[in-house]
Amino acid sequence: MPNLSPRVNLVLRSIVAALLGLGTFVARAADTMENAYWNMPKGVTEISHRVWWLHMYAFWICVVIGVLVFGVMFYSLFAHRRSKHPVPATFHESTTVEIAWTIAPFIILIAMAVPAAGTLIKMYDTRNADLTIKITGYQWKWQYEYVDQGVSFFSTLESKANAARQLHSGIDPKTVPNYLHDADNYLILPVGKKVRFLLTSDDVIHGWWVPDLAVKKDAIPGYINEMWAKIDEPGTYRGQCTVLCGRDHGFMPIVVKAVSEPEYEQWLAQQKGANAAPAPAAAATPAATEVAGAEPAPIPAASAPAAAPAADAAKPAAAAAPAKLGHDELVKNGEKIYASTCAACHQATGQGMKPAFPALVGSAVVAGPVDGHITQILKGKNAMPPFGPQLSDADVAAVATYERNSWGNHSGDVQPAQVAALRGK
């Protein structure tokens, strides 16, 4: 209708003005948004940069659509209000408009789908990796195994954060650096190398996620997922489990430390050398590292105890013959292992959380035959997972001794040799 042309022209002029203003705003805001704390991190890998670009690309498309739709809506409300046009228009439909609002969304979807599909294909391409790392999720820790390198270790919540999170600890979490986002052992990776991750779980479903690397996959029992990353910048990058894997889900951090290739090779050689050197079984396991209070570092001193056990994590006690340990040493080490491994469920006071996790105070297991106590730690029972693959003979002996001599219990000591005798049964 001829009388609609001026209105259409006004709408078009308004749209052009809005787009010009939006373009100016976008140009000025781009740099700010790239580093804004409330925006998605741009990350330090090629894939993370592409994901960030897709995120901003879709965001600005949505902004333009929003400006156009709400602009037309507000103009219509103002220009066609009842006081100005008490009699509504009589036209009912427009074939041109119907075709336009069918084709326009199709074009927008294609424009978004093509680059997104290319990024997805790139994300799933794990071929030609320089390094393969197997990641296994446990309640509530991660195990990292450098495939074909003979290096493997566990990574759990850092001891200061673990102490601060306990009920009535009296520790202000604000005083703990990187509270709940720091681990006792870091995953060390070389810069500029394509790293392939094999992800699985030993108990329930976990999720391995590091935002700066743009990697996120579920760790599923009995299934292996693949992902990869090639880090461009040295640094420390933090993540966490993203699946509700149990009551301590929030205390399962991930810390990746990217170092130069020479530093990585030096660290790897030190881990291999420490594994090969004869040492007490307790010094060759991740739990023993926790006991010693080792600080996470990209390159530990050559004389420091290894943070990684033998490559065969299912038999951590096979590296050395069990040695007889004194009562004080067993209790001291057992207390620290208990705090990092057992207190989450059985509580620091040994009172447990019924019905799933019974009290250890006066427990029939703790006060009963030592073989039954050891077997339950090794193989688990009901909601309690097996700790045999995670703890050495010396670690199991220490934590069992601590439990049998704490909170009013007086059931005697346990030696590594007793654990070794029951491990394979």
N, C-alpha and C positions, 0 to 999 in steps of 0.2 A: 504494500500500500504506500502511495506517495507520501502521505503525512507521517510515515514512520522513518523516512530517510534522515531527517535532521537528528532524530534521537539516536539512530544507528551510528551516524557520524560522530555524535558526542561520545557514545560508548567506545568507539574505536580510538578516538583521541585520548580518552581517559586511560584505555588499556596501554597505548603507546607511552603515555606519560608515566604510568605505573611501572612499566618495564624498564624505562630509562632510569627512573629513580632506584629500582631494584638492582639494576646493573651497577650503579654507582655504589650502592650499599654493599653489594657482594665484593666489589673490588677492594673496598676499604676494610671489610671484615675478614677477608680470606686469611691474611697473615695472623690476625688475632685468634681466629678459630683454630688454626693449625696447632697452636701451642696452649690453647685454653685447657684448664684443668678439668672442666666439666665436659669436654668433648672426648670422643674416642681417641686413644693415643695413636700416633702415627707409626710408632714401632721402629724396629731396627733391622727388618728384613725386607726383601723385595716384595714378598707376599703381603706383609703388613702394610706396606705403602700402597699396594694395589687395593687392598681391602679398605684402607682409609679413603682413597680416592673414590671408590664406589659408594662408600657411605656419604661423602660430601656431595657426590654427583646426584644421588637419589634425594638427598636432603634439599638441594636447591631446586630440583624438579618439583618436589612437593611444595616448596615455598612459592614458586611461580604459579602452580595450579591453585594454591590457596589464595594468592593475591587476585588472580583472575576471577575465581568463583565468588569470593566474598566481595570483590569490587563490583561485579555485575549485580550481585544480590543487593548490596547497599544502594547502588544507583537506582535499581528498580524500586526499592522501598521508598526512596526519596522522590524520584521523578514521577512515579505512578501512584502516589498516595491518593486516598479517597477525596481529600479536599481539592485536589487538582484535577483528578479524573474520576468523577463520581460514577460515570458509566463505563464499565469494563469493555475492552476490545472484544470484537466478535469473531476474530480469526481463531482457529482451533489448532492447526498443526502446520509444520513446514518441512517438506521433504529435504530441503537443503540442510536445515538444522539437524534433522535426524541423521543424515549421512555424516555430517561434520562431527557430531559427538559420538559417532560409532568409530570413525576412522582415527580421530585424534588419540583416544586412549590406546588403540592398537599400535599406533606409531610410537607412543611414549613407552609402552611395554617392550616393544622390540628394541628401542634405543637403550633400555635398561638391561634387557636380558642378554644381549650380545656380549657386552664387556663382562657381565657377571659370569656367564657361562665360560668365557675364556679364563677367568681367574679361578673358577672351580676346577677346571681341567688341570691348570697349573698346580693347584694345591694338592691334588691327588696323585701327581706324578712323582713317585719316590725313587725312580730309577737313577742309576749312576751316583749313588751316595758315596761319600768319602768315609763315612763312619756310621755304624749302626749301634743303637743303644736300646736295650730292652728295659721297659719301665713296668714294674708290677706294683699294683696298689694293694695295700693292707689296711685294716682298721688299726691305727690311723697313722700310716707312714707310707713312704715310697721306697722301693728298691730299684736301684739303677745298676744295670749290668752292661759293661762295655763288651759287646759281642766280639769274640775272637781275640780279646785283649787280656783276659784273665783278671779283670778288675770288676769288683762288684761291692756295693755298700748300700746301707739303709740311710734314709734321711727322715728325721722326725722334727717336731717342733723344738725350737731352741729352748734350752733349760730355764733361762730367766723368764721367758714368756710362759713356759709351762708352769713355773712356780707362781707367777702372778695371776694366772687364770684360775687357780684353785680357790674354792669357796673359803672365805675368811682368811685369805693368805696375808692380808695386811699390806700388800704391795700395790702401789698405785700403778696401773697399767701404762699411764702416760710417761712414767719414768723408764719404761723398757723400750729401747729403740726398735722400730719396725715390729711393734707388738702384734703377735699372731701371724706375721708375715716374714719370719726369719726361721731358718732351719739349722740344725747342728752340722750337717754335711751338705755342701753345695754340689749341684751337677755342673761339672767343669766341661766347657765346650770350646773348640778352637774357632776363632773368627775366620770367615771366608771359606769355610768348608760346609758342604751339604751333609747334614746329619739326618739320618733316617731313624725314626722312633717306632719301636714295636711295643704296643700298649696292651696290657692285659691286667687281670686282677686275680687274687688268690682267695677272695671271700665274697664281697658284694660288689655292686657297680660303683665305681669311682669316676671322676672326671679330671683329666689333666689339662690345665689351662694356664698359659702365660700370655697375657695381652700384648706385650711388646713384640712377641714372636709371631702373633696371629696363628697360634696352634691351640686347638681345643678338640679333644676327642674323649669318648667314654672308654673306661677300662672295664671290660666285661669278663667275668669268670668263664674260662673255657673258650675264649675267642680272642683273636689278636687283631687289633686295629693298627693302621699305619698312618703316619704323618711325617712331615719333614720341616726343617728350618735351615736357613743359611744366614747366620748372623753377620751383619756388616760392621758393627761397632762394638769394641770391648766395653764391658760394663756388667752390672748386676741387675738381673731382671726377675721380678717376683710374680708369682701367681698362687693359685690355690685349687683345691678340689671343688668342682662345681656340681657335684651330685650329692644329694642328702644321703650319705653313706652310713649314718648312725649318729648316736648322741654326741660324739666328738668330731663331727664333720667339719666344724669351724676351726679345728686345730690341726689341720693337715696342709701346711704351706708347701709351696714349691719355690726354690731359689735356683736360678741358673746364672752361672758366672762365665762370661765369655772372655777369653784371654787370647793373646797372640799365639800363633802356631808353635814357636819355640818354647813359650811358657807351658803350653799344653803338653808338648812332648816331654818336657822336663818333669812335669807333674805325673804324667803317665808312667814314666820310667821309675820314678820314686815309688809309686804304688805297686808296680810289678816287683821291684826289688824288695820292698817291705814284705810282700806276700811270700816271696821265695826264701827270705831269711828265716832261720829257725827262731821261734819265739814261743812263749806260753800261749796257749789257745786263747786266753782272754784278751791278749793284745792284738789279735788278728781279726777281731770282729767289730762291727759297727757299734754294738752295745758297749764294748769295752772302751771304744773311743768316747762314747757319751760319759762313761764312768770317769774317765781321765779328765773330762771337762775340756776337750780339745776345741779350740776356737776354729770356726770355718775359715779357710783361707785357700786361695787358688793354688799356692805352692807351699805345702807344709815343709818344715825343716827335715833334712834327711834323717835326723835322729829321732823324729817324732814317731809315735806308734801309727801304724797304717789305719786309715779310715775304711779300708775295704777288706772283706774276707776273701777267701779263695773263690775262684770263679764258680765252683760247684756250690751254690748257696744252699742246696738241700742237705749238704753234709758239712756244716761249718766247723765241726770239731775234729775233722780228719787231718788238720794241718799239723797237729802236734799231739804227743801223748799226754793224757791228763796228768796234772801234777797235784799233789796234795796241798791244800791251802789251809791257812790258819783261820781260826774262828773270827777274829777281828777283821781280817781281810775279806772274808766271805760276807760278813754282815755289812761292812762299809760299802762294798761293791753292790751287794744285793739291794741295799736301800736306794741307791741311785738308779739301778735298773728298774726296780719296782716303781719309782716315781715317774719314769719316762714310759714304762710299758704297761704297768698293771693298775696304777692309781686311778686312771680315768674311769675304770669300772668298779674296782673294789674300794676306791677312796683311799686317801692318804692315811686315814685312821684305821683301815682294814674293816670298816663297818659294812662295805658293799652297798648294793642297791637292789633290794629284793623286788621281784622274785628272780630276775634274770641273773643277777650277780650277787651271790650270797656273801655274808660276812665271813672274813677269815679269822675273826676273833673266836677262839674256841671251836674252830671248824673241825669236823670229823676228818676231812681230807688233810688239813695241816697237822692235826694232832695224831693222825693215823699212820699206817705203814708208809715208810718213805718211798717205796716203789710206786704206790698209787699216786702220791703227790707228784713225783717226777713225771710219771706217765701222763697225768692230766695237763701238766705244763707243756710237755712235748706235743701231745696229740689233741689237746683241747677237749671240750665237752659242752654240748648244747650251744649256748650263745658265745661261749669262750672259744676263740680261734686257736689253732695249733701254733705254738711258738717254737717248735723244733726247727723249722727252716730259718728262723730269724735269730735265734740265740745259740751261742756255743755251749759246750758242756760246762765250761767254767761259769758262764753267765747263768745257766739254769741252776747250777749248784748254788751260786751266790744268792739268787732271788728266792730259791726254796729255803735256804738257811735263814735268810732274813725273815721270811714269813713264819717259819717254825720257831723263831726266837723273838718275836715282837708282839706288842699288844697283850702281854700276859701269857703268850704261848711259850712253852719250853719243851721242844720236841727234838732237840739235837741238831747236829750239822749234817750237811750233804756235801759229798766230794764229787769232783768231775768224773772220777772213775765210775761212780754209781750211775751217773747220767749216761756215760758212754755205753755201759752194759745194757741199758734199756732202750737206747735210741733206735736200734734196728729191729726191735721186737714189735 
